[in-house]
């Protein structure tokens, strides 16, 4: 699954909430909870990078990426917005 496909699923969960969906529950809890999860996952990435196996680091970066995409969606932003900023910095 690429980033855009994952983001499309996240957007779908935001626009069509499902009681059984973790993603829908994050949107229901709101921006403070989503931001908190990004912070938690960021810390877990640092711990994994410094003291855990490569597989654990991959898992934590996947969690951080997912929650970051949820945060973008919650703020009405997209991965394209981030890529545009990166391209601007590269020039």
C-alpha positions in Angstrom: 0.0 0.0 0.0 1.4 3.4 -0.9 1.0 6.5 1.2 -1.8 8.0 -1.0 -3.8 4.7 -0.8 -3.5 4.7 3.0 -4.5 8.4 3.1 -7.5 7.6 1.0 -8.6 4.9 3.5 -8.1 7.4 6.3 -10.2 10.0 4.5 -12.9 7.4 4.0 -12.9 6.6 7.7 -13.2 10.3 8.5 -16.1 10.8 6.0 -17.9 7.5 6.7 -17.3 6.7 10.4 -17.5 3.1 11.5 -17.9 2.2 15.2 -15.4 -0.7 14.8 -12.7 1.4 13.1 -9.7 2.6 15.1 -9.2 5.4 12.6 -12.9 6.6 13.0 -12.4 6.5 16.8 -9.4 8.8 16.5 -11.4 11.4 14.5 -14.3 11.1 17.0 -11.9 11.8 19.9 -10.6 14.9 18.1 -7.4 16.8 17.3 -5.9 16.7 20.8 -6.0 12.9 20.9 -4.7 12.6 17.4 -1.8 15.0 18.2 -1.1 13.1 21.4 -0.8 9.8 19.4 1.7 11.5 17.0 3.7 12.5 20.0 3.6 9.1 21.6 4.6 7.4 18.3 7.4 9.9 17.8 8.9 9.0 21.2 8.5 5.3 20.4 10.5 5.8 17.2 13.3 7.4 19.1 13.4 4.6 21.7 13.3 2.0 18.9 16.1 3.7 17.0 18.3 3.8 20.0 17.6 0.5 21.8 15.6 -1.9 19.7 15.9 -4.2 16.7 15.3 -3.0 13.1 11.9 -4.7 12.9 10.7 -2.8 15.9 11.9 0.5 14.4 10.1 -0.3 11.2 6.9 -1.0 13.2 7.1 2.2 15.1 7.8 4.3 12.0 4.7 2.7 10.4 2.7 3.7 13.5 4.1 7.3 13.3 3.4 7.5 9.6 -0.2 6.3 10.1 -0.9 8.7 12.9 0.8 11.6 11.0 -1.5 11.0 8.1 -4.5 11.0 10.4 -3.3 14.3 11.8 -3.0 15.8 8.3 -6.5 14.6 7.4 -7.9 16.1 10.7 -6.4 19.4 9.8 -7.7 19.3 6.2 -4.2 18.8 4.7 -2.8 16.1 2.5 0.5 14.2 1.8 0.7 16.3 -1.3 1.0 19.4 0.9 4.0 17.9 2.7 5.6 16.8 -0.6 5.2 20.3 -2.0 7.0 21.7 1.1 9.8 19.1 0.6 10.1 20.0 -3.0 10.3 23.7 -2.2 13.1 23.0 0.3 15.0 21.0 -2.3 15.2 23.8 -4.8 
